Amino acid sequence: MFIHLGGDTLVNSKRIVAILNADSVLGAATSKEFLKTANEEGFIAKDNQEAYKSIIITDQKIHLSPISTLTLKKRANFIYNLSE
């Protein structure tokens, strides 16, 4: 199943490693460095980079989403419950 991350971005739910709150992540120096390096090496998808609330790490890319982590979690749980 796929999770809509905002805009035109869909991600296979099986590929998601983590969904993180952007404010929490950007508060730590090591996290900022991680995102900077990921961006320099081309791992950050160029979909929704303007204003984002969530950082979604998959096994292939890092996506920045304007949708809150709580909403994304609800979507992921909904999909998980459908597949049971």
N, CA, C and O atoms as a GROMACS GRO file, in nm:
protein
  336
    1MET      N    1   0.084  -0.119   0.000
    1MET     CA    2   0.000   0.000   0.000
    1MET      C    3   0.088   0.125   0.000
    1MET      O    4   0.206   0.119   0.034
    2PHE      N    5   0.030   0.235  -0.038
    2PHE     CA    6   0.103   0.360  -0.048
    2PHE      C    7   0.048   0.464   0.050
    2PHE      O    8  -0.070   0.464   0.082
    3ILE      N    9   0.136   0.551   0.095
    3ILE     CA   10   0.098   0.661   0.183
    3ILE      C   11   0.122   0.791   0.108
    3ILE      O   12   0.230   0.812   0.052
    4HIS      N   13   0.022   0.877   0.107
    4HIS     CA   14   0.033   1.008   0.043
    4HIS      C   15   0.106   1.102   0.138
    4HIS      O   16   0.061   1.123   0.251
    5LEU      N   17   0.218   1.160   0.093
    5LEU     CA   18   0.299   1.249   0.176
    5LEU      C   19   0.271   1.396   0.151
    5LEU      O   20   0.332   1.483   0.215
    6GLY      N   21   0.181   1.426   0.059
    6GLY     CA   22   0.152   1.564   0.023
    6GLY      C   23   0.197   1.591  -0.119
    6GLY      O   24   0.285   1.523  -0.172
    7GLY      N   25   0.136   1.690  -0.181
    7GLY     CA   26   0.170   1.721  -0.320
    7GLY      C   27   0.142   1.601  -0.408
    7GLY      O   28   0.035   1.541  -0.401
    8ASP      N   29   0.239   1.567  -0.491
    8ASP     CA   30   0.226   1.453  -0.582
    8ASP      C   31   0.306   1.332  -0.534
    8ASP      O   32   0.340   1.245  -0.614
    9THR      N   33   0.336   1.327  -0.406
    9THR     CA   34   0.427   1.224  -0.354
    9THR      C   35   0.354   1.111  -0.284
    9THR      O   36   0.278   1.132  -0.189
   10LEU      N   37   0.378   0.990  -0.332
   10LEU     CA   38   0.329   0.868  -0.270
   10LEU      C   39   0.450   0.781  -0.241
   10LEU      O   40   0.546   0.776  -0.319
   11VAL      N   41   0.446   0.711  -0.128
   11VAL     CA   42   0.557   0.623  -0.090
   11VAL      C   43   0.499   0.488  -0.050
   11VAL      O   44   0.398   0.481   0.020
   12ASN      N   45   0.562   0.382  -0.094
   12ASN     CA   46   0.523   0.248  -0.054
   12ASN      C   47   0.545   0.235   0.096
   12ASN      O   48   0.655   0.259   0.145
   13SER      N   49   0.442   0.198   0.169
   13SER     CA   50   0.450   0.192   0.315
   13SER      C   51   0.554   0.091   0.364
   13SER      O   52   0.607   0.106   0.474
   14LYS      N   53   0.583  -0.010   0.285
   14LYS     CA   54   0.683  -0.110   0.323
   14LYS      C   55   0.825  -0.055   0.319
   14LYS      O   56   0.915  -0.112   0.381
   15ARG      N   57   0.846   0.054   0.248
   15ARG     CA   58   0.980   0.113   0.235
   15ARG      C   59   1.011   0.216   0.344
   15ARG      O   60   1.125   0.260   0.356
   16ILE      N   61   0.911   0.254   0.423
   16ILE     CA   62   0.931   0.357   0.525
   16ILE      C   63   1.010   0.300   0.643
   16ILE      O   64   0.974   0.197   0.700
   17VAL      N   65   1.118   0.369   0.677
   17VAL     CA   66   1.202   0.332   0.791
   17VAL      C   67   1.161   0.414   0.913
   17VAL      O   68   1.154   0.361   1.024
   18ALA      N   69   1.136   0.544   0.892
   18ALA     CA   70   1.100   0.632   1.004
   18ALA      C   71   1.022   0.752   0.954
   18ALA      O   72   1.041   0.800   0.843
   19ILE      N   73   0.931   0.800   1.041
   19ILE     CA   74   0.859   0.925   1.019
   19ILE      C   75   0.892   1.013   1.139
   19ILE      O   76   0.858   0.980   1.252
   20LEU      N   77   0.958   1.125   1.113
   20LEU     CA   78   1.009   1.210   1.220
   20LEU      C   79   0.949   1.349   1.216
   20LEU      O   80   0.920   1.402   1.109
   21ASN      N   81   0.930   1.408   1.332
   21ASN     CA   82   0.883   1.546   1.344
   21ASN      C   83   0.998   1.639   1.308
   21ASN      O   84   1.105   1.631   1.369
   22ALA      N   85   0.978   1.725   1.211
   22ALA     CA   86   1.085   1.813   1.162
   22ALA      C   87   1.138   1.906   1.271
   22ALA      O   88   1.259   1.927   1.280
   23ASP      N   89   1.050   1.961   1.354
   23ASP     CA   90   1.095   2.051   1.460
   23ASP      C   91   1.188   1.981   1.558
   23ASP      O   92   1.288   2.038   1.601
   24SER      N   93   1.155   1.858   1.593
   24SER     CA   94   1.239   1.782   1.687
   24SER      C   95   1.374   1.748   1.625
   24SER      O   96   1.477   1.760   1.690
   25VAL      N   97   1.371   1.706   1.500
   25VAL     CA   98   1.494   1.667   1.432
   25VAL      C   99   1.586   1.786   1.412
   25VAL      O  100   1.707   1.776   1.434
   26LEU      N  101   1.530   1.898   1.371
   26LEU     CA  102   1.613   2.015   1.341
   26LEU      C  103   1.667   2.083   1.466
   26LEU      O  104   1.748   2.175   1.456
   27GLY      N  105   1.623   2.039   1.583
   27GLY     CA  106   1.674   2.093   1.708
   27GLY      C  107   1.808   2.036   1.748
   27GLY      O  108   1.876   2.091   1.835
   28ALA      N  109   1.849   1.926   1.685
   28ALA     CA  110   1.975   1.861   1.720
   28ALA      C  111   2.079   1.885   1.612
   28ALA      O  112   2.050   1.873   1.493
   29ALA      N  113   2.200   1.918   1.653
   29ALA     CA  114   2.308   1.948   1.559
   29ALA      C  115   2.343   1.827   1.472
   29ALA      O  116   2.368   1.842   1.352
   30THR      N  117   2.343   1.708   1.530
   30THR     CA  118   2.377   1.589   1.452
   30THR      C  119   2.271   1.560   1.345
   30THR      O  120   2.304   1.514   1.236
   31SER      N  121   2.146   1.587   1.377
   31SER     CA  122   2.039   1.567   1.279
   31SER      C  123   2.050   1.667   1.165
   31SER      O  124   2.029   1.633   1.049
   32LYS      N  125   2.083   1.791   1.198
   32LYS     CA  126   2.103   1.893   1.093
   32LYS      C  127   2.216   1.851   1.000
   32LYS      O  128   2.206   1.864   0.879
   33GLU      N  129   2.324   1.800   1.058
   33GLU     CA  130   2.439   1.756   0.979
   33GLU      C  131   2.400   1.637   0.890
   33GLU      O  132   2.441   1.630   0.774
   34PHE      N  133   2.322   1.544   0.945
   34PHE     CA  134   2.274   1.429   0.868
   34PHE      C  135   2.194   1.476   0.747
   34PHE      O  136   2.217   1.427   0.636
   35LEU      N  137   2.100   1.569   0.767
   35LEU     CA  138   2.018   1.618   0.657
   35LEU      C  139   2.100   1.696   0.555
   35LEU      O  140   2.076   1.688   0.435
   36LYS      N  141   2.197   1.772   0.603
   36LYS     CA  142   2.284   1.848   0.513
   36LYS      C  143   2.363   1.752   0.423
   36LYS      O  144   2.371   1.772   0.302
   37THR      N  145   2.420   1.650   0.484
   37THR     CA  146   2.496   1.550   0.407
   37THR      C  147   2.406   1.475   0.310
   37THR      O  148   2.444   1.452   0.195
   38ALA      N  149   2.288   1.436   0.356
   38ALA     CA  150   2.193   1.365   0.270
   38ALA      C  151   2.154   1.451   0.150
   38ALA      O  152   2.141   1.400   0.039
   39ASN      N  153   2.135   1.579   0.172
   39ASN     CA  154   2.100   1.670   0.064
   39ASN      C  155   2.216   1.683  -0.036
   39ASN      O  156   2.195   1.678  -0.157
   40GLU      N  157   2.337   1.700   0.016
   40GLU     CA  158   2.455   1.713  -0.071
   40GLU      C  159   2.477   1.588  -0.155
   40GLU      O  160   2.524   1.598  -0.269
   41GLU      N  161   2.444   1.472  -0.101
   41GLU     CA  162   2.465   1.346  -0.173
   41GLU      C  163   2.344   1.303  -0.255
   41GLU      O  164   2.345   1.195  -0.315
   42GLY      N  165   2.239   1.386  -0.257
   42GLY     CA  166   2.124   1.360  -0.342
   42GLY      C  167   2.021   1.262  -0.288
   42GLY      O  168   1.943   1.206  -0.364
   43PHE      N  169   2.021   1.240  -0.157
   43PHE     CA  170   1.926   1.146  -0.098
   43PHE      C  171   1.792   1.210  -0.064
   43PHE      O  172   1.694   1.139  -0.039
   44ILE      N  173   1.785   1.342  -0.061
   44ILE     CA  174   1.658   1.408  -0.029
   44ILE      C  175   1.580   1.430  -0.157
   44ILE      O  176   1.628   1.496  -0.250
   45ALA      N  177   1.460   1.375  -0.161
   45ALA     CA  178   1.373   1.391  -0.277
   45ALA      C  179   1.335   1.538  -0.292
   45ALA      O  180   1.313   1.606  -0.192
   46LYS      N  181   1.328   1.584  -0.412
   46LYS     CA  182   1.302   1.725  -0.439
   46LYS      C  183   1.153   1.753  -0.459
   46LYS      O  184   1.115   1.824  -0.552
   47ASP      N  185   1.067   1.696  -0.372
   47ASP     CA  186   0.924   1.718  -0.390
   47ASP      C  187   0.869   1.835  -0.309
   47ASP      O  188   0.826   1.934  -0.370
   48ASN      N  189   0.869   1.830  -0.179
   48ASN     CA  190   0.809   1.936  -0.096
   48ASN      C  191   0.911   1.993   0.001
   48ASN      O  192   0.906   1.963   0.120
   49GLN      N  193   1.002   2.075  -0.047
   49GLN     CA  194   1.108   2.122   0.041
   49GLN      C  195   1.082   2.261   0.100
   49GLN      O  196   1.158   2.305   0.186
   50GLU      N  197   0.978   2.329   0.057
   50GLU     CA  198   0.956   2.465   0.108
   50GLU      C  199   0.924   2.465   0.258
   50GLU      O  200   1.010   2.494   0.340
   51ALA      N  201   0.802   2.433   0.290
   51ALA     CA  202   0.760   2.430   0.432
   51ALA      C  203   0.724   2.287   0.465
   51ALA      O  204   0.627   2.232   0.411
   52TYR      N  205   0.800   2.226   0.553
   52TYR     CA  206   0.772   2.087   0.586
   52TYR      C  207   0.762   2.066   0.736
   52TYR      O  208   0.828   2.134   0.815
   53LYS      N  209   0.677   1.971   0.774
   53LYS     CA  210   0.653   1.939   0.914
   53LYS      C  211   0.710   1.802   0.951
   53LYS      O  212   0.736   1.774   1.068
   54SER      N  213   0.728   1.717   0.850
   54SER     CA  214   0.773   1.580   0.874
   54SER      C  215   0.888   1.544   0.782
   54SER      O  216   0.901   1.594   0.671
   55ILE      N  217   0.972   1.454   0.834
   55ILE     CA  218   1.082   1.399   0.756
   55ILE      C  219   1.058   1.248   0.751
   55ILE      O  220   1.051   1.182   0.854
   56ILE      N  221   1.045   1.196   0.629
   56ILE     CA  222   1.016   1.055   0.612
   56ILE      C  223   1.140   0.990   0.550
   56ILE      O  224   1.182   1.024   0.440
   57ILE      N  225   1.196   0.895   0.624
   57ILE     CA  226   1.315   0.825   0.577
   57ILE      C  227   1.270   0.690   0.522
   57ILE      O  228   1.206   0.612   0.592
   58THR      N  229   1.304   0.664   0.396
   58THR     CA  230   1.275   0.535   0.336
   58THR      C  231   1.407   0.464   0.308
   58THR      O  232   1.515   0.519   0.332
   59ASP      N  233   1.398   0.344   0.256
   59ASP     CA  234   1.520   0.270   0.224
   59ASP      C  235   1.592   0.324   0.101
   59ASP      O  236   1.702   0.280   0.069
   60GLN      N  237   1.529   0.421   0.031
   60GLN     CA  238   1.591   0.476  -0.089
   60GLN      C  239   1.613   0.627  -0.083
   60GLN      O  240   1.714   0.676  -0.134
   61LYS      N  241   1.522   0.700  -0.023
   61LYS     CA  242   1.527   0.847  -0.022
   61LYS      C  243   1.479   0.902   0.111
   61LYS      O  244   1.428   0.829   0.196
   62ILE      N  245   1.497   1.032   0.127
   62ILE     CA  246   1.440   1.105   0.239
   62ILE      C  247   1.341   1.204   0.180
   62ILE      O  248   1.375   1.281   0.089
   63HIS      N  249   1.219   1.202   0.230
   63HIS     CA  250   1.114   1.291   0.181
   63HIS      C  251   1.080   1.393   0.289
   63HIS      O  252   1.078   1.361   0.408
   64LEU      N  253   1.053   1.515   0.246
   64LEU     CA  254   1.010   1.622   0.336
   64LEU      C  255   0.864   1.648   0.306
   64LEU      O  256   0.826   1.674   0.191
   65SER      N  257   0.780   1.642   0.409
   65SER     CA  258   0.636   1.652   0.389
   65SER      C  259   0.574   1.768   0.467
   65SER      O  260   0.613   1.794   0.581
   66PRO      N  261   0.479   1.837   0.405
   66PRO     CA  262   0.407   1.943   0.476
   66PRO      C  263   0.300   1.888   0.570
   66PRO      O  264   0.235   1.964   0.641
   67ILE      N  265   0.282   1.757   0.570
   67ILE     CA  266   0.180   1.692   0.654
   67ILE      C  267   0.242   1.655   0.789
   67ILE      O  268   0.357   1.610   0.795
   68SER      N  269   0.166   1.674   0.895
   68SER     CA  270   0.218   1.647   1.030
   68SER      C  271   0.247   1.498   1.050
   68SER      O  272   0.189   1.412   0.984
   69THR      N  273   0.338   1.470   1.142
   69THR     CA  274   0.373   1.331   1.173
   69THR      C  275   0.252   1.255   1.227
   69THR      O  276   0.237   1.136   1.198
   70LEU      N  277   0.168   1.320   1.303
   70LEU     CA  278   0.049   1.255   1.357
   70LEU      C  279  -0.044   1.208   1.245
   70LEU      O  280  -0.094   1.096   1.249
   71THR      N  281  -0.067   1.293   1.147
   71THR     CA  282  -0.152   1.257   1.034
   71THR      C  283  -0.091   1.142   0.954
   71THR      O  284  -0.161   1.050   0.914
   72LEU      N  285   0.040   1.148   0.931
   72LEU     CA  286   0.107   1.040   0.858
   72LEU      C  287   0.101   0.909   0.936
   72LEU      O  288   0.084   0.802   0.877
   73LYS      N  289   0.114   0.918   1.068
   73LYS     CA  290   0.104   0.798   1.151
   73LYS      C  291  -0.036   0.737   1.140
   73LYS      O  292  -0.050   0.616   1.129
   74LYS      N  293  -0.139   0.822   1.142
   74LYS     CA  294  -0.277   0.773   1.128
   74LYS      C  295  -0.296   0.703   0.994
   74LYS      O  296  -0.360   0.599   0.986
   75ARG      N  297  -0.239   0.762   0.888
   75ARG     CA  298  -0.250   0.701   0.756
   75ARG      C  299  -0.179   0.566   0.753
   75ARG      O  300  -0.230   0.469   0.697
   76ALA      N  301  -0.061   0.560   0.813
   76ALA     CA  302   0.015   0.434   0.816
   76ALA      C  303  -0.060   0.328   0.896
   76ALA      O  304  -0.065   0.212   0.855
   77ASN      N  305  -0.117   0.366   1.009
   77ASN     CA  306  -0.193   0.271   1.090
   77ASN      C  307  -0.318   0.223   1.017
   77ASN      O  308  -0.354   0.105   1.026
   78PHE      N  309  -0.383   0.313   0.945
   78PHE     CA  310  -0.501   0.276   0.867
   78PHE      C  311  -0.464   0.171   0.763
   78PHE      O  312  -0.534   0.072   0.747
   79ILE      N  313  -0.354   0.194   0.694
   79ILE     CA  314  -0.309   0.099   0.592
   79ILE      C  315  -0.270  -0.034   0.655
   79ILE      O  316  -0.302  -0.141   0.602
   80TYR      N  317  -0.202  -0.027   0.770
   80TYR     CA  318  -0.162  -0.150   0.840
   80TYR      C  319  -0.285  -0.231   0.881
   80TYR      O  320  -0.287  -0.353   0.866
   81ASN      N  321  -0.386  -0.163   0.932
   81ASN     CA  322  -0.508  -0.231   0.975
   81ASN      C  323  -0.585  -0.291   0.857
   81ASN      O  324  -0.651  -0.394   0.872
   82LEU      N  325  -0.577  -0.228   0.740
   82LEU     CA  326  -0.642  -0.282   0.621
   82LEU      C  327  -0.579  -0.414   0.578
   82LEU      O  328  -0.647  -0.504   0.531
   83SER      N  329  -0.448  -0.423   0.594
   83SER     CA  330  -0.377  -0.540   0.545
   83SER      C  331  -0.385  -0.660   0.640
   83SER      O  332  -0.342  -0.769   0.604
   84GLU      N  333  -0.438  -0.641   0.758
   84GLU     CA  334  -0.450  -0.753   0.853
   84GLU      C  335  -0.569  -0.840   0.822
   84GLU      O  336  -0.594  -0.938   0.892
   0.00000   0.00000   0.00000
